[in-house]
Amino acid sequence: PKFGHIILRRAAPSAYVEKAKKLIAKERRYLTAALNRLGAETYGSEANYIFFKLEQPQDLKEQLLKKGFLIRSCANYHNLNGNYYRIAVKRHAVNIRFIKALKEVQNNALINGDN
């Protein structure tokens, strides 16, 4: 009985990891497509984050922070400027809210002439 218990305990993390990998891959595809539709240039990734370039608005990080989303500015990366960002892949509901917030920030920038 103890041996079987050990096998189950070792198998569970592997099943969990595989499930997490599939979920991250699915959400990465969703976010990448949504970012591309909003004019972002995305760069391939197998990780749980997405690296992208978005020209406008210039204060994207600050505007999204006001809406409760923290994104990583990559302005201090070698040979990059303030138009490059990195975001984490999250649960679908959070990703939907992120994309909605990004659309709102872009629309507000257009309305206010901040682009």
C-alpha positions as CSV (number, residue, x, y, z in Angstrom):
1,P,0.0,0.0,0.0
2,K,2.8,2.5,0.8
3,F,4.5,1.9,-2.5
4,G,1.3,2.6,-4.5
5,H,0.8,5.8,-2.4
6,I,4.3,7.0,-3.4
7,I,3.6,6.3,-7.1
8,L,0.4,8.4,-6.9
9,R,2.1,11.2,-5.2
10,R,4.8,11.3,-7.8
11,A,2.4,11.1,-10.7
12,A,0.1,13.9,-9.5
13,P,2.7,16.7,-9.9
14,S,3.4,15.5,-13.4
15,A,-0.3,15.6,-14.3
16,Y,-0.6,19.0,-12.7
17,V,2.4,20.3,-14.7
18,E,1.0,19.0,-18.0
19,K,-2.3,20.5,-17.3
20,A,-0.7,23.9,-16.4
21,K,1.4,23.8,-19.6
22,K,-1.6,23.2,-21.7
23,L,-3.5,26.0,-20.0
24,I,-0.6,28.4,-20.4
25,A,-0.2,27.5,-24.1
26,K,-3.9,28.1,-24.7
27,E,-4.0,31.4,-22.9
28,R,-0.7,32.5,-24.6
29,R,-2.4,31.9,-28.0
30,Y,-5.4,33.9,-26.9
31,L,-3.4,36.9,-25.6
32,T,-1.1,36.9,-28.6
33,A,-4.0,37.0,-31.0
34,A,-5.8,39.7,-29.0
35,L,-2.6,41.8,-28.8
36,N,-2.0,41.4,-32.5
37,R,-5.6,42.6,-33.2
38,L,-4.9,45.7,-31.2
39,G,-1.8,46.5,-33.2
40,A,0.9,45.0,-31.1
41,E,3.8,43.1,-32.6
42,T,4.3,40.0,-30.5
43,Y,7.4,37.8,-30.4
44,G,7.2,34.0,-30.0
45,S,7.5,32.5,-26.6
46,E,7.2,29.1,-24.9
47,A,7.3,30.7,-21.4
48,N,4.4,32.0,-19.3
49,Y,4.9,35.5,-20.5
50,I,4.5,37.4,-23.8
51,F,7.0,40.0,-25.1
52,F,5.5,42.6,-27.4
53,K,5.9,46.0,-28.9
54,L,3.2,48.6,-29.0
55,E,3.9,52.1,-30.3
56,Q,1.0,53.9,-28.7
57,P,0.2,55.1,-26.1
58,Q,3.6,56.1,-24.8
59,D,2.5,55.8,-21.2
60,L,0.9,52.4,-21.5
61,K,2.5,51.0,-18.4
62,E,1.2,53.8,-16.2
63,Q,-2.3,53.8,-17.8
64,L,-2.7,50.0,-17.3
65,L,-1.5,50.4,-13.7
66,K,-4.3,52.8,-13.1
67,K,-6.7,50.0,-14.2
68,G,-5.1,47.4,-11.9
69,F,-2.7,45.8,-14.3
70,L,1.1,45.7,-13.9
71,I,3.1,45.2,-17.0
72,R,6.9,45.1,-17.4
73,S,8.4,47.9,-19.4
74,C,11.4,46.6,-21.3
75,A,12.8,50.1,-21.9
76,N,16.0,49.2,-19.9
77,Y,16.7,46.1,-22.0
78,H,19.7,46.4,-24.3
79,N,18.7,47.9,-27.7
80,L,15.0,48.3,-26.8
81,N,13.0,51.5,-26.1
82,G,9.8,52.3,-24.2
83,N,7.6,50.6,-26.7
84,Y,8.5,47.1,-25.6
85,Y,6.7,45.3,-22.8
86,R,6.3,41.9,-21.2
87,I,3.1,40.5,-19.6
88,A,2.4,37.4,-17.7
89,V,0.0,34.8,-19.0
90,K,-2.8,34.5,-16.4
91,R,-6.2,32.8,-16.1
92,H,-8.6,33.4,-18.9
93,A,-10.9,35.7,-16.9
94,V,-7.9,37.9,-16.0
95,N,-6.6,37.9,-19.6
96,I,-10.0,39.0,-20.8
97,R,-10.0,41.9,-18.3
98,F,-6.5,42.8,-19.4
99,I,-7.4,43.0,-23.0
100,K,-10.5,45.1,-22.2
101,A,-8.3,47.5,-20.2
102,L,-5.8,47.8,-23.0
103,K,-8.6,48.6,-25.5
104,E,-9.9,51.3,-23.1
105,V,-6.4,52.8,-22.7
106,Q,-5.9,52.8,-26.5
107,N,-9.4,54.4,-27.1
108,N,-8.7,57.1,-24.4
109,A,-5.4,57.9,-26.0
110,L,-7.1,58.4,-29.4
111,I,-9.9,60.5,-27.9
112,N,-7.4,62.7,-26.0
113,G,-5.0,62.9,-28.9
114,D,-2.3,61.2,-26.8
115,N,-1.2,58.9,-29.6
